[in-house]
Amino acid sequence: MSQVIVTETEKPGDQPRATLNCGRLLANFAGTNQIERMLAEENVVMEQGPRRFSAGQAVFTGTNQLLTLTQNPTWQDGPRTGQADMIFLKGLESELTAQGNASLKLPAGHLAPAASSNALPSLDMTNEFAEIFSSEYTLRTNFALFQGGVAVKHPQMNLNCKTLTLDAPSSETKAQTLVAQDAVNFTLNANDQKINGTAERAVYTYSVDAGKTNDLIELTGDPKLSMADGSTFENQVIFLDRANGKLIAPGKYLVRNFSSPVVSNDFPVINFNPGKKRKR
């Protein structure tokens, strides 16, 4: 079977900066020898440094620097991989969009830095991976947006929502902010314990300022936590302080099924340590 190989170099004799392999290639050039349109078909593979793209068909248009990949397209950038029904690469905006049955796999620690203490289990596991599924997603240099039936599968957490955003989702940068919105439900897995939660909005933030670590999950929009023993915890706002292993609920909160419903205006600071194994 014939094979077409195209290489790009800075100057003659240099190592290839990018390569294209395919079974058939058709190219149209403008008057200045710039590519106007290029069609690559049959086992298309494009590589540039740590980035690799594969598809059954690839179409590049030079006017808007748009590359469209179809027929089981996949992409890889270092430890991150993804696939979808269609993948679009916008060179001018440095943007990747995946549409239709889209998925992204990345190191689990890239979704959240390690907990700053042993109070909660660390999510920074270099040898484990997380997956995000959605109808479509868009990745930029410092931002990612997932839309439509978003499902996150993490070694220590499962999350479902309609919209999910991450900041700084590059292969070398851990997310500093994660925002899940609309019909949020999640399960935190820690050793032999599970905590289920629901809310309309969940915001995870991580920062270090003057040696102080902020590692916090904020739940709003009728948030509710369900514990393994059947008890529930409700409040207008619920904070899960991962750095200090505490649950904080300002204002009036409601606890059910510990013995009887309890409503209080006290400001509770409840030890929240799902990472600690129960005594047997």
C-alpha positions as CSV (number, residue, x, y, z in Angstrom):
1,M,0.0,0.0,0.0
2,S,1.3,3.4,-0.9
3,Q,2.2,5.9,1.8
4,V,2.6,9.7,1.7
5,I,5.1,11.3,4.1
6,V,5.4,15.1,4.5
7,T,7.9,16.7,6.9
8,E,8.3,20.3,8.0
9,T,11.8,21.6,9.0
10,E,13.1,25.0,10.0
11,K,15.8,24.8,7.3
12,P,17.2,22.0,5.1
13,G,19.1,19.3,7.0
14,D,17.3,20.0,10.3
15,Q,15.3,17.4,12.2
16,P,11.6,17.4,11.2
17,R,9.6,19.8,13.3
18,A,6.3,18.1,12.2
19,T,5.4,15.1,10.1
20,L,2.3,13.9,8.3
21,N,1.7,10.3,7.2
22,C,-1.3,9.2,5.1
23,G,-2.3,7.0,2.2
24,R,-3.4,9.8,-0.1
25,L,-2.9,13.6,-0.1
26,L,-4.4,16.4,-2.2
27,A,-3.2,19.9,-1.8
28,N,-4.2,23.3,-3.4
29,F,-1.8,26.2,-3.2
30,A,-2.4,29.9,-3.4
31,G,-0.3,32.2,-5.6
32,T,2.3,32.6,-2.9
33,N,2.8,28.9,-2.5
34,Q,0.8,28.9,0.7
35,I,-1.5,26.0,1.2
36,E,-5.1,27.0,0.5
37,R,-6.6,23.6,1.2
38,M,-5.2,20.2,1.9
39,L,-7.1,16.8,2.1
40,A,-5.4,13.8,3.7
41,E,-7.0,10.4,3.7
42,E,-6.4,6.8,4.8
43,N,-4.7,6.3,8.2
44,V,-3.8,9.9,8.7
45,V,-1.2,10.5,11.5
46,M,0.2,14.0,12.3
47,E,2.9,14.5,14.9
48,Q,4.6,17.6,16.3
49,G,6.6,17.3,19.5
50,P,4.5,15.7,22.2
51,R,1.3,16.2,20.1
52,R,-0.1,13.4,18.0
53,F,-3.4,13.4,15.9
54,S,-4.9,10.5,14.0
55,A,-8.0,10.2,11.9
56,G,-9.4,8.6,8.7
57,Q,-9.6,12.0,7.1
58,A,-8.1,15.4,7.8
59,V,-9.0,18.7,6.0
60,F,-6.9,21.8,6.4
61,T,-7.9,25.3,5.2
62,G,-5.3,27.9,5.1
63,T,-7.5,31.0,5.1
64,N,-8.6,30.4,8.7
65,Q,-5.9,27.9,9.8
66,L,-8.6,25.3,10.6
67,L,-7.9,21.6,10.7
68,T,-10.9,19.3,10.7
69,L,-10.4,15.6,11.7
70,T,-13.1,13.0,11.1
71,Q,-13.5,9.2,10.9
72,N,-12.6,8.1,14.4
73,P,-10.2,11.0,15.2
74,T,-8.0,10.9,18.3
75,W,-5.5,13.3,19.8
76,Q,-2.6,13.1,22.3
77,D,-0.6,15.8,24.1
78,G,1.9,14.4,26.5
79,P,-0.1,12.3,29.1
80,R,-3.4,13.6,27.9
81,T,-5.5,11.8,25.3
82,G,-8.9,12.4,23.8
83,Q,-11.3,11.3,21.1
84,A,-14.7,12.4,19.5
85,D,-16.8,12.1,16.4
86,M,-15.2,15.3,15.1
87,I,-12.1,17.2,16.2
88,F,-11.4,20.8,15.2
89,L,-8.0,22.6,15.6
90,K,-8.0,26.3,15.3
91,G,-4.4,27.4,14.8
92,L,-5.0,31.1,15.2
93,E,-6.7,30.7,18.6
94,S,-4.6,27.7,19.7
95,E,-7.9,25.9,20.4
96,L,-9.1,22.3,20.2
97,T,-12.8,21.5,20.0
98,A,-14.1,17.9,20.2
99,Q,-17.7,17.3,19.3
100,G,-19.9,14.2,19.6
101,N,-19.2,11.4,22.1
102,A,-16.2,13.4,23.3
103,S,-13.9,12.1,26.0
104,L,-10.6,13.2,27.6
105,K,-8.2,11.1,29.7
106,L,-5.6,12.8,31.9
107,P,-3.5,12.2,35.1
108,A,-5.8,12.2,38.1
109,G,-3.7,14.8,39.8
110,H,-4.3,17.3,37.0
111,L,-7.9,17.7,38.2
112,A,-6.9,18.8,41.7
113,P,-3.6,19.4,43.5
114,A,-2.7,17.2,46.5
115,A,-4.4,17.9,49.7
116,S,-2.1,20.0,51.9
117,S,-2.5,17.7,54.9
118,N,-3.3,14.1,55.6
119,A,-6.8,15.0,56.7
120,L,-8.3,14.2,53.3
121,P,-7.1,11.8,50.7
122,S,-4.7,13.2,48.1
123,L,-6.0,13.5,44.5
124,D,-2.5,13.9,43.2
125,M,-1.8,10.4,42.0
126,T,0.8,10.3,39.3
127,N,0.1,6.7,38.3
128,E,-3.7,7.0,38.1
129,F,-5.9,8.6,35.5
130,A,-9.2,10.4,35.4
131,E,-11.7,10.5,32.5
132,I,-14.2,13.2,31.4
133,F,-17.0,12.4,29.1
134,S,-19.3,15.0,27.5
135,S,-21.2,15.9,24.3
136,E,-18.4,18.3,23.4
137,Y,-15.5,20.2,24.9
138,T,-13.1,23.0,24.0
139,L,-9.5,23.2,25.2
140,R,-7.4,26.4,25.2
141,T,-4.0,27.2,26.7
142,N,-5.3,28.0,30.1
143,F,-9.0,27.0,30.0
144,A,-11.3,24.1,29.3
145,L,-15.1,23.9,28.8
146,F,-17.1,20.7,28.8
147,Q,-20.8,20.8,27.9
148,G,-23.7,18.4,27.7
149,G,-24.0,15.3,29.9
150,V,-20.7,15.8,31.6
151,A,-19.4,12.8,33.6
152,V,-16.1,12.7,35.5
153,K,-14.7,9.4,36.6
154,H,-11.8,9.9,39.1
155,P,-10.2,7.3,41.3
156,Q,-11.6,9.0,44.3
157,M,-14.6,10.8,42.9
158,N,-17.5,10.4,40.4
159,L,-19.2,13.7,39.2
160,N,-22.1,14.4,36.9
161,C,-23.3,17.8,35.7
162,K,-24.3,19.7,32.6
163,T,-21.4,22.1,32.4
164,L,-17.9,21.9,33.7
165,T,-15.0,24.4,33.4
166,L,-11.3,24.0,34.3
167,D,-8.6,26.6,34.3
168,A,-5.0,25.8,33.2
169,P,-5.7,22.3,31.8
170,S,-2.4,22.0,30.0
171,S,-0.4,18.8,30.4
172,E,2.1,20.3,32.8
173,T,-0.3,22.4,34.9
174,K,-2.7,21.3,37.6
175,A,-6.1,22.9,37.7
176,Q,-6.5,25.8,40.1
177,T,-10.3,26.2,39.7
178,L,-12.9,23.6,38.8
179,V,-16.6,24.7,38.4
180,A,-19.4,22.2,37.9
181,Q,-22.9,23.7,37.2
182,D,-26.5,22.6,36.8
183,A,-27.8,19.3,38.3
184,V,-24.5,18.5,40.0
185,N,-24.3,15.2,41.8
186,F,-21.1,13.5,43.0
187,T,-19.8,10.6,45.1
188,L,-16.5,10.9,47.0
189,N,-14.8,7.6,47.5
190,A,-12.3,7.3,50.3
191,N,-11.2,3.9,51.5
192,D,-14.3,2.0,52.6
193,Q,-16.5,5.2,52.9
194,K,-18.7,7.0,50.4
195,I,-20.2,10.5,50.6
196,N,-22.9,11.5,48.1
197,G,-23.7,15.1,47.3
198,T,-26.0,17.2,45.2
199,A,-26.1,20.9,44.4
200,E,-26.7,23.3,41.5
201,R,-23.1,24.5,41.6
202,A,-19.8,23.2,43.0
203,V,-16.6,25.2,42.9
204,Y,-13.2,23.8,43.8
205,T,-10.4,26.3,44.3
206,Y,-6.8,25.8,45.2
207,S,-4.2,28.5,45.9
208,V,-1.1,29.1,48.1
209,D,-0.6,32.6,49.5
210,A,2.1,33.5,52.0
211,G,2.6,29.9,52.8
212,K,-1.2,29.4,53.5
213,T,-3.0,26.8,51.4
214,N,-6.6,27.3,50.3
215,D,-8.0,23.9,49.2
216,L,-11.8,24.3,49.3
217,I,-15.0,22.9,47.7
218,E,-18.0,25.3,47.9
219,L,-21.5,23.8,47.3
220,T,-24.5,26.1,46.6
221,G,-28.0,25.8,45.2
222,D,-29.8,23.6,47.7
223,P,-26.7,21.5,48.5
224,K,-27.1,18.2,50.4
225,L,-24.7,15.6,51.6
226,S,-25.6,12.0,52.3
227,M,-23.4,9.9,54.6
228,A,-22.8,6.2,54.6
229,D,-24.9,5.8,57.7
230,G,-28.0,7.2,56.1
231,S,-27.7,10.7,57.7
232,T,-28.0,13.8,55.6
233,F,-26.6,17.4,56.0
234,E,-28.3,20.4,54.3
235,N,-27.5,24.1,54.2
236,Q,-27.7,27.0,51.8
237,V,-23.9,26.9,51.5
238,I,-21.6,24.0,52.4
239,F,-17.8,24.2,52.4
240,L,-15.5,21.1,52.3
241,D,-12.2,22.3,53.6
242,R,-9.7,19.7,52.2
243,A,-6.7,21.4,53.7
244,N,-8.0,21.1,57.3
245,G,-10.3,18.1,56.9
246,K,-13.5,20.0,57.9
247,L,-17.0,20.6,56.8
248,I,-18.2,24.1,57.4
249,A,-21.8,25.3,57.0
250,P,-22.5,29.0,58.0
251,G,-26.0,30.0,59.0
252,K,-28.9,27.6,59.6
253,Y,-28.3,24.0,58.8
254,L,-30.3,20.8,59.0
255,V,-29.1,17.4,60.0
256,R,-31.3,14.3,59.6
257,N,-31.3,10.7,60.8
258,F,-28.4,10.9,63.3
259,S,-31.1,10.5,66.0
260,S,-33.8,13.0,65.0
261,P,-33.9,16.1,62.7
262,V,-31.8,19.0,64.1
263,V,-32.1,22.6,62.9
264,S,-29.6,25.1,64.3
265,N,-28.3,28.6,63.7
266,D,-24.9,27.8,65.2
267,F,-21.9,27.9,63.0
268,P,-20.8,24.3,62.8
269,V,-17.2,23.2,62.1
270,I,-17.5,19.5,61.7
271,N,-14.5,17.2,61.3
272,F,-14.7,15.7,57.9
273,N,-12.2,13.0,57.4
274,P,-13.3,10.4,54.8
275,G,-9.7,9.4,54.3
276,K,-9.4,7.9,57.8
277,K,-10.4,4.2,58.1
278,R,-13.0,3.2,60.6
279,K,-11.9,1.2,63.6
280,R,-13.0,-2.4,63.4
